[in-house]
Amino acid sequence: MSENNPREFPAASSLKVAIIGAGLGGLTVALALRKQGIEAQVYEKARSLRPVGAGLTLFPNGLNSLHAIDAGLVESLKSAGSKGCMVNMKKSTGEMIMQNPLTLEEKYGQPMLNIRWSRLQEILASALPPDIIHLNCRCIAFEQNDKGVEVDFEDGNKVQADLLIGADGINSVVRQTLIGDGSPRYAGRLSWRAVVKYRHELLHPDESTFMIGSEGKNFTLIDVGGGYIFWSAGALSTDESCLQSAAEVKSRVLEVFAGWAEPVQSILEATDANDIVERPIYDRPPLQSWNKGRVTLLGDAAHPVVPVLGQGANTAFEDAWELGECLSHAPSIEAALTGYENSRIQRTQVIQVRSAFQGARSYDPDAEAFVRSVIEQAQMNQSEFEEWLYNYKPCVF
Ligand SMILES: Cc1cc2nc3c(=O)[nH]c(=O)nc-3n(C[C@H](O)[C@H](O)[C@H](O)COP(=O)(O)OP(=O)(O)OC[C@H]3O[C@@H](n4cnc5c(N)ncnc54)[C@H](O)[C@@H]3O)c2cc1C
């Protein structure tokens, strides 16, 4: 950097970038930057990239972003996961409400891909040189000036960088230092989830089943490939506290879903209590800006959503691709970050607001009718959509 002009942009290839967080967003942005010839170091607080007991659904927007970063990566994911071909919607009694065959690949060039979180993280991490991922490094603060950013870690170490990317999730320390908007907001529901190697006559290969109850509860079962089923359950709860022991958690989820039709009872019984993750559901309201100087945010640190549209990781992949593009084409770090923020904020705001609304409605007493109408609207083509939109008749109460 020249002394006369401290904001002059170092050639992208000589930029020193520090990424906080080796989650799905942090790993993907490291890959996206490498694609542009930019070396980044990733700092992760965990001691190892241990498996997270969850499955994820990747949609064409996320897969197309990963494909733009590294086409081979998407092929590896497809071999490891399950291409979703059908979504079943059922009542808690087991009665089928509707079946939605998926045609995303024909329309958008990529399928819906269900995969274990741990496999996805492994595949992303294995595409990076291992020496750029620094484990057991908990970021506690940073300071920036015109010349760079200094990042502080819990163990007393410091790192200097030209650019800092906070990809440290919904409780982001980078966001707190940058924006300081406090804790995430509780969405009023608890969730339970696990990944199990499991077979059942009601669970067909490459299918997802969404079961919905009228009392603010739902249960999802997804084939995530390799013989594994990801189940995920949610229930309204005014109390966001989690139980201490695995056995208590298993008893609670069995009690909450007592009386639900198969395969709910069988898969819960078959799941090892130690594999069940109980979590309150949180999100945050959208931000109007998430950059300052040489620091920006990405993924859940920037725009966390409640898990309903399956877009948290997918939009993190979009962020990663776009940030890489902006950094390689803009004349300065500031211009790159402004371009990144401008192109990302409006889209992610819509997804955050839509997720919050749809998430809340999915637990209402008439959730079944609501979810059915969402699926039907999603199947409309443009002229049908216009007809639905303009055919509104004010009703007389
Ligand atoms: C039940 C459930 C189901 C979901 N289903 C889907 C789905 O189907 N599709 C989808 O797209 N998304 C889904 N999501 C959302 C998705 O998992 C997240 O949006 C995504 O993982 C966000 O990635 P991230 O890298 O931004 O954050 P995270 O995955 O939270 O990663 C943040 C990383 O930063 C590290 N870290 C945190 N603080 C520090 C610190 N101070 N210093 C260093 N490291 C730190 C953490 O250890 C972690 O590794 C789901 C989420 C849940 C809970």
The ligand as a MOL file (V3000), in Angstrom:
LIG
                    3D

  0  0  0     0  0            999 V3000
M  V30 BEGIN CTAB
M  V30 COUNTS 53 58 0 0 0
M  V30 BEGIN ATOM
M  V30 1 C -32.4450 -26.9040 11.9700 0
M  V30 2 C -31.8430 -26.0900 10.8710 0
M  V30 3 C -32.0830 -26.4450 9.5530 0
M  V30 4 C -31.5520 -25.6740 8.5200 0
M  V30 5 N -31.8110 -26.0570 7.2410 0
M  V30 6 C -31.2740 -25.3520 6.2290 0
M  V30 7 C -31.4780 -25.7620 4.8800 0
M  V30 8 O -32.1600 -26.7640 4.6160 0
M  V30 9 N -30.9200 -25.0310 3.8840 0
M  V30 10 C -30.1620 -23.9150 4.1580 0
M  V30 11 O -29.6780 -23.2700 3.2150 0
M  V30 12 N -29.9370 -23.4980 5.4190 0
M  V30 13 C -30.4710 -24.1830 6.4520 0
M  V30 14 N -30.2330 -23.8110 7.7330 0
M  V30 15 C -29.4440 -22.5980 7.9740 0
M  V30 16 C -27.9630 -22.8600 7.7850 0
M  V30 17 O -27.5500 -23.9540 8.5450 0
M  V30 18 C -27.1880 -21.6220 8.1690 0
M  V30 19 O -27.7540 -20.5030 7.5460 0
M  V30 20 C -25.7410 -21.7370 7.7450 0
M  V30 21 O -25.1330 -22.8290 8.3910 0
M  V30 22 C -25.0140 -20.4430 8.0700 0
M  V30 23 O -23.6510 -20.6030 7.8170 0
M  V30 24 P -22.6220 -19.5700 8.4230 0
M  V30 25 O -21.2870 -20.0530 7.9880 0
M  V30 26 O -23.0220 -18.1770 8.0850 0
M  V30 27 O -22.7960 -19.6950 9.9980 0
M  V30 28 P -22.5090 -20.9470 10.9440 0
M  V30 29 O -22.8340 -22.2200 10.2680 0
M  V30 30 O -23.1750 -20.6430 12.2380 0
M  V30 31 O -20.9390 -20.9200 11.1390 0
M  V30 32 C -20.3080 -19.9580 11.9410 0
M  V30 33 C -18.9450 -20.5080 12.3480 0
M  V30 34 O -18.2600 -19.4870 13.0540 0
M  V30 35 C -17.6650 -20.0470 14.2060 0
M  V30 36 N -17.5430 -18.9540 15.1790 0
M  V30 37 C -18.5330 -18.3350 15.8620 0
M  V30 38 N -18.0460 -17.3680 16.6360 0
M  V30 39 C -16.6970 -17.3560 16.4450 0
M  V30 40 C -15.6460 -16.5720 16.9810 0
M  V30 41 N -15.8770 -15.5960 17.8810 0
M  V30 42 N -14.3840 -16.8090 16.5490 0
M  V30 43 C -14.1350 -17.8060 15.6360 0
M  V30 44 N -15.0980 -18.5970 15.1340 0
M  V30 45 C -16.3730 -18.3690 15.5070 0
M  V30 46 C -18.6370 -21.1380 14.6500 0
M  V30 47 O -18.0260 -22.0980 15.4740 0
M  V30 48 C -19.0590 -21.7080 13.2880 0
M  V30 49 O -18.1980 -22.7220 12.8550 0
M  V30 50 C -30.7580 -24.5380 8.7940 0
M  V30 51 C -30.4960 -24.1820 10.1110 0
M  V30 52 C -31.0310 -24.9430 11.1410 0
M  V30 53 C -30.7300 -24.5480 12.5660 0
M  V30 END ATOM
M  V30 BEGIN BOND
M  V30 1 1 1 2
M  V30 2 1 2 3
M  V30 3 2 2 52
M  V30 4 2 3 4
M  V30 5 1 4 5
M  V30 6 1 4 50
M  V30 7 2 5 6
M  V30 8 1 6 7
M  V30 9 1 6 13
M  V30 10 2 7 8
M  V30 11 1 7 9
M  V30 12 1 9 10
M  V30 13 2 10 11
M  V30 14 1 10 12
M  V30 15 2 12 13
M  V30 16 1 13 14
M  V30 17 1 14 15
M  V30 18 1 14 50
M  V30 19 1 15 16
M  V30 20 1 16 17
M  V30 21 1 16 18
M  V30 22 1 18 19
M  V30 23 1 18 20
M  V30 24 1 20 21
M  V30 25 1 20 22
M  V30 26 1 22 23
M  V30 27 1 23 24
M  V30 28 2 24 25
M  V30 29 1 24 26
M  V30 30 1 24 27
M  V30 31 1 27 28
M  V30 32 2 28 29
M  V30 33 1 28 30
M  V30 34 1 28 31
M  V30 35 1 31 32
M  V30 36 1 32 33
M  V30 37 1 33 34
M  V30 38 1 33 48
M  V30 39 1 34 35
M  V30 40 1 35 36
M  V30 41 1 35 46
M  V30 42 1 36 37
M  V30 43 1 36 45
M  V30 44 2 37 38
M  V30 45 1 38 39
M  V30 46 1 39 40
M  V30 47 2 39 45
M  V30 48 1 40 41
M  V30 49 2 40 42
M  V30 50 1 42 43
M  V30 51 2 43 44
M  V30 52 1 44 45
M  V30 53 1 46 47
M  V30 54 1 46 48
M  V30 55 1 48 49
M  V30 56 2 50 51
M  V30 57 1 51 52
M  V30 58 1 52 53
M  V30 END BOND
M  V30 END CTAB
M  END
